Amino acid sequence: LGAIANPMYGLKGPKIIKGDHAPNFPLRWAKKDMDFAIELAAELGERVPLAVAATAEMAIAVDEGFGDEDFSAVAKPRIKGTETV
């Protein structure tokens, strides 16, 4: 089945499609944790380009007012204008 069979996809995918972003873990807290991880990686001299890219997407969503919604709301700016938002 591969990576797409990941339980997180099964849990969040249908909710994203329905536009259900009721917070289980708020996006702003997820972004804060990612910021800490990126900072730690920098202190250790490690590159984490995927974490940086993901955090940039989180920042966009937080800036657009979705920070108190579930971390799955990171998708909202990318699907804006669709019936799933």
N, C-alpha and C positions, 0 to 999 in steps of 0.2 A: 504494500500500500504506500509506503514511502512517507516523506515528510508531510505531505498534505493530509495524511491521516492523523496528524498530531491532535491530541485532545483539545488543545486551545482553539484550533480551527473549528472543531465540532461544537465547542461552546460559544465562541464569539461570532463565528461566521453568520449563522442564522439571525443573531441579534443585530449585527451590522446591517444585514439586508432589510430587516424590519425597521431599522432606525431606532432600536432600543439601546440606549446608552446609559441606562440607569446605573449609577456607580456601584461597582463592586470594589474597585480600586481607582480613585480619581486620577485622571490624566496628569494633573499638575504634580501629584506625588510621584507618579511614574517618571515624569520628566526630571524632577528633583533627584531621584535615585540615579537616573542615567547621567545627570550632570556630575554627581559624586563619582560614579564609575569612570567617566571620562577624565575627571581631574586626577583620580588615583592612577589611571593608566599613564597619564602624562608624567606624573611624579616618578613612575617606574620606568619611564622612557619607552613605553609601549604605544604602538599605533592601534587605534580601534576605529577604523573608518566607517564600518557599518553602524557602530554605536553613535558616531557623530552624525551620520546621515539620518538615523532614526530619531535622534534627539532634535535635529533640525525640523523634522516633520511634526514632532510633538510641540515644538515651540510655535510653529504656525498655527496649529489647532488651539493651543492655549491663548495665543494672541487674538484669535478669532472668537474667544469667549467660551470655549469648550472645556476649560480646565477642571471644572467641577463634575463633569460627566465621566463615565467610565473610560479607562485608557483606550478602549476600542474607538472612542470618538476621534482618535488620531486620523481616522479615515475620512471624517466629515468634510474637511476642506477639499479633498480630492474627488469627492462624489457630490459636491454641492450642485444643486440644480436638478438632482434626480429625486425620484419619489422615495428613495431609501434613506434620505437624510431626515 
